[in-house]
Amino acid sequence: MLHEGEPTQGSFPIARPSIAMVGSRGYPSYYGGFETLVRQLAPFLADRGWDVTVYGRPDAIRHDDPERDPRVRSLHTAGLDTKSLSTLSFGLTSTVDAARRRPDVAFVMNVANGFFLPLLKRRGIPTVVNVDGIEWEREKWGRAARTAFLTGARMTAKHATSIVVDSVVIGDRWSNEFGRTGPTIAYGGDRPRELPVPEGLEAGKYALIVARFVPENSVEEFFQAAEDLSNDWDVVLVGSTGYGGELDERARHLDETHPRIKWYGHIHDDDLLFALWQHAGVYFHGHSVGGTNPALVQAMACGAPTVARDTLFNREVLGSEGRFVEPEPAAINAQLREVLEDAELQEQLRASALRRQAESYTWERVCSAYERAFQEAIQAQAR
């Protein structure tokens, strides 16, 4: 921790600050938004002279990943890998270990881990919490889980040194409901090289969805639209529930019974995923709960012509040139057909997506903003 008289680096009081990242599945992992952020942020901080430790789950990372940065320390703690208990159990054991090691700052992801912030606070460890979306409103959670997330949010509001929101809309809700404000730091996108069209598909001639299979991502509505759409166009499904279940079985059934519908499941290969976005005739983004969605930002970086569910969050990211639709199968089908049938419209949407991502959603901007937030938290603790 910081002590008076320690060496300084410019105006910052610690020559080699240390950080613990708690709440993702680990480094490097390809599961979701937090994991994407960690894959970018951890090496960035290592480049900037930070000592970086990422906590995770033993079966969720790729040990042989050639992109793995050896300077980033990966630590695995025990937990219960179930839908309802994984976040809390792994969050608790990670926090306990981090409290014992006493890094200069802890970056905590997910308000469910707000329950454990007092452990870090008692040890004098400042915390920066990415509060993510409004988890207590997600349909995939039962009443007990929603209550836990809301309580965790209240604990976060009370005990976090600072919070980070990933969209202006989320920031407004935290200000109004919890009386906390913090910097808005979204997500970035990787601009890929020109990739080959995935086997069996034709560039500009297929509709694509990339999503975790949960109700609030409009997956069922897309599946219904896909049945009619596939009479004339190829349809690609990417994603899964992560735990099996009805929507996975529905995707499997569509794949087996409709020759022009292909289900890839969850994709770990970024080149394949980016190629699917890059060559899609249209990408449907159906997410309804949360702030800035990492998949939407990455789709923009790949130049995917996008039709998004009409929400404040999606309008904030896509801007005035986006195309939006209500979560109804007939409306989704009509909008996707309109884009698939108009090559000129596809190119307009590609250009606007690439331009907006380059202007507002780059990893350099995101990671630099996080580093400032961590430095400010350490300085606030010192004061």
HELIX and SHEET records of a PDB file:
HELIX    1   1 GLY A   33  ASP A   47  1                                  15    
HELIX    2   2 SER A   86  ARG A  101  1                                  16    
HELIX    3   3 VAL A  111  PHE A  116  5                                   6    
HELIX    4   4 LEU A  117  ARG A  122  1                                   6    
HELIX    5   5 GLU A  135  GLU A  137  5                                   3    
HELIX    6   6 ARG A  143  HIS A  159  1                                  17    
HELIX    7   7 VAL A  168  PHE A  178  1                                  11    
HELIX    8   8 PRO A  215  ASN A  217  5                                   3    
HELIX    9   9 VAL A  219  LEU A  229  1                                  11    
HELIX   10  10 GLU A  246  THR A  257  1                                  12    
HELIX   11  11 ASP A  270  HIS A  279  1                                  10    
HELIX   12  12 PRO A  294  ALA A  301  1                                   8    
HELIX   13  13 LEU A  312  LEU A  318  1                                   7    
HELIX   14  14 GLY A  319  GLU A  321  5                                   3    
HELIX   15  15 PRO A  329  LEU A  340  1                                  12    
HELIX   16  16 ALA A  343  SER A  360  1                                  18    
HELIX   17  17 TRP A  363  ALA A  382  1                                  20    
SHEET    1   A 6 ARG A  73  HIS A  76  0                                        
SHEET    2   A 6 ASP A  51  GLY A  56  1                                        
SHEET    3   A 6 SER A  18  VAL A  22  1                                        
SHEET    4   A 6 VAL A 105  MET A 109  1                                        
SHEET    5   A 6 THR A 127  ASN A 130  1                                        
SHEET    6   A 6 SER A 162  VAL A 164  1                                        
SHEET    1   B 6 ILE A 261  GLY A 265  0                                        
SHEET    2   B 6 ASP A 234  VAL A 238  1                                        
SHEET    3   B 6 TYR A 206  VAL A 210  1                                        
SHEET    4   B 6 VAL A 282  HIS A 285  1                                        
SHEET    5   B 6 THR A 306  ARG A 309  1                                        
SHEET    6   B 6 ARG A 323  VAL A 325  1                                        
END                                                                             
